[in-house]
Amino acid sequence: MSTVEPNSFRAGPDPEGHFGIFGGRYVAETLMPLILDLEKAYYEAKEDPEFKAELEHLNTHYSGRPSPLYFAEGLTKHLGGAKIYFKRDELNHTGSHKINNCLGQILLARKMGKTRIIAETGAGQHGVATATVAAKFGYPCVVYMGETDVERQSPNVFRMKLLGAEIVPVTSGAGTLKDAMNEALRDWVTNVEDTYYIIGTAAGPHPYPELVRDFQSVIGNEVRGQIMEAEGRLPDMLIAAVGGGSNAIGLFHPFLDEKDIQIVGVEAGGHGLDGDEHCASISAGKPGVLHGNRTFLLQDDDGQILEGHSISAGLDYPGIGPEHSWLKEAGRVDYVPIMDTEALEAFQLLCKVEGIIPALEPSHALAEVMKRAPKMGKDQIIVMNLCGRGDKDVFTVGKALGFEL
Ligand SMILES: *Cc1c(COP(=O)(O)O)cnc(C)c1O
């Protein structure tokens, strides 16, 4: 079923895009030629030194890479256990890891001769990153966004407009990310000739999970060099927040075959896993097919996709990238939920002990660090991906803490 070698967690997907029983490309006939074109273009680009050099140049001079690997001395002292390092991907242009993927995909779009860019967005972070690269490369850009999200994320809607993008509010379903992604796929099928669809996480039909992972792996590849320089050895544990799973797989993938390194993905536990008010697709979902791939999904007994909830808008996708589903089944990565209240505590702690205001998504990862670090030895090392900055979240946090803003 899979060409993945039993002794490597890094060899997948197989030629049809499967990670074990997950992944694949469940798409309409009309989409198939597009998907195959994209796959061909991506595999060529991957081997093309010029493509690589141009992406590296953009990462360095436009985005600001490499992002620092920062020893969080204050937090380490406060927790009194393992040494904690942050990969500072919140310092990238546009404030998160999303730009790593968008720069790679806009180069692919240009290579394929496409002249129009589309994207889906939930909280708006991926929409902003896509509008940013479209502006830089001079392409018209259409961003699909659920109507509910358009209302609750108005600062990002305005940012995208400033960057020249057209926002299309999606009214179907609950008017959130899932519906926006359906609508973007529909646009793609109708505008096959000129349009490139930039998917924002390591999900969707093959080859998206693979190519998004590869563009995001710049995170883990940098960490490897940086931690060797700082500590002369690899870390004992990696921790990252998981929405669709792109920042997490970007950190994890280069280390998957180092079996001594413990790897932890943190899902949005919302108000707890007993009801439906969470977004823990792996911890509380079931395998099914959505957006062109088989993966763990939040669904009811009839297979209807549930909306989910998280205080962090970037984590409330009802699915997860298929490679994570496979890594969970293979037992290589542990996936754990963190509740809204725990993430809020972690958010506030980091502001106080490090002078860093984190996004609510990595605050989930941080809450897991707070549980684990004190139980570990002072000679052990944790690397956490600080994948986004918190400016966008101050209103949400203010509201949760009862501040009038
Ligand atoms: C979008 C976003 C996420 C969730 O997406 P992944 O694909 O799981 O990385 C997490 N953190 C931040 C800061 C985001 O903007």
The ligand as a Gaussian input file, in Angstrom:
#p B3LYP/6-31G(d) Opt

LIG

0 1
 C       -2.519000      29.197000      10.903000
 C       -1.778000      29.112000      12.145000
 C       -1.661000      27.895000      12.845000
 C       -2.335000      26.631000      12.431000
 O       -1.916000      26.131000      11.205000
 P       -0.915000      24.899000      11.069000
 O       -1.055000      24.528000       9.635000
 O       -1.359000      23.832000      11.998000
 O        0.435000      25.384000      11.397000
 C       -0.890000      27.879000      13.999000
 N       -0.278000      28.988000      14.449000
 C       -0.371000      30.162000      13.807000
 C        0.345000      31.337000      14.376000
 C       -1.122000      30.270000      12.639000
 O       -1.203000      31.453000      12.018000

